Amino acid sequence: MSNATLALLIGGLLPALCFGLSGAVQKVAAKSGIGTGPYLVVVGLVVVAVGAAVTAVERDATLTRPGAGYAALFGLLWATGVGAIAVALGRYDGQISQLVPLYNMNTLVAVVAGLVALGEWQTVQPGRLLLATMFIIGGGVLAATAARAP
């Protein structure tokens, strides 16, 4: 199997399955009565455990100041987003089937960041990217308005 195929499977398909299932588990957790703070602490402890296991398996404990700073910023942004989802699910009885398509419009934010900040605009086909953007926005709008009136 080529590296490109392995990258798509390991970095695309596996995370899609994990993130998809995590949305449903997050809804169950919110309904179980856990507070947002304790929820984030438990998630953080599991992240620490997984990080330690991956470090042991890969035998790579490389750490740089810039890398740690970016990792911390990522953690701050990710935890804030996950916390907001937990509040929407637990306090406001949000529907995971509606929230996931909305918060996964983060793809568009990442695409813009990649195009502008990382210079990836030179390596993409703008027509395809625009079409994908329209599908993402359309899907988010459809999902957000999919609730049946009580």
HELIX and SHEET records of a PDB file:
HELIX    1   1 ASN A    3  LEU A    8  1                                   6    
HELIX    2   2 LEU A    9  LEU A   13  3                                   5    
HELIX    3   3 LEU A   14  LYS A   31  1                                  18    
HELIX    4   4 THR A   36  GLU A   58  1                                  23    
HELIX    5   5 ARG A   65  GLY A   90  1                                  26    
HELIX    6   6 ILE A   96  TYR A  103  1                                   8    
HELIX    7   7 ASN A  106  VAL A  116  1                                  11    
HELIX    8   8 GLU A  120  THR A  123  5                                   4    
HELIX    9   9 PRO A  126  ALA A  144  1                                  19    
END                                                                             
